[in-house]
Amino acid sequence: MIKVSVLYPNGLQSKFDLDYYLREHMPMVQRLLGAPLQRIAVEYGLAGGVPGAPPPFLAAGHLYFQSVETFQGAFAPHAEKIMADVPRYTNTTPVIQISEVKL
């Protein structure tokens, strides 16, 4: 199984509309990617590793697929629509990482 993590970096002027992300964006992603998308998870940053430090990421969205090829096949036809929605909930540039899940 692989996990596609979309990380939203924190910064001085960074904004993230969690309500929109949960209510609109992620349900749209689920609809568009369909059955190949096995599950999703959303995290909202609370703090950094040192007491009082801000979180390095405002939020993270995680998408789980059977393989990289399955992800690419599901995402490619909808990439433009999904990416066009990003400015509606954040002013940051997402960082994407694809990982293999071991546990």
Phi, psi and omega in degrees: 000146176239156178236126174262113180258128176249108187256136182248101185299146176272153177196176184302318182254011185289140178228149178210123180265091183299320181301312179298317182301315181285322186275326187243305189293306184295320174299323177296315179300316179300315180298313184291319184279336172064210187301328178299334178281110187279324176193166178229160173211147179232136176238146176238123185295135179250319185198165174271189184283346180251138179310130179085354180280142177288157179292142178291337178233136177293319183199169175213137173247137182237131180240130184250132180224164178290325183205166176299319180297321177296316177300309183300320179294324180281322187280317188309314182293343185242004186305315183299315181294317181296313181292329178294339181277341185306314181297347178285341182233349178207157175251011178263163175263117182295148174250129184249134175228136174252126183233153171269129181271127183257333181239000000 
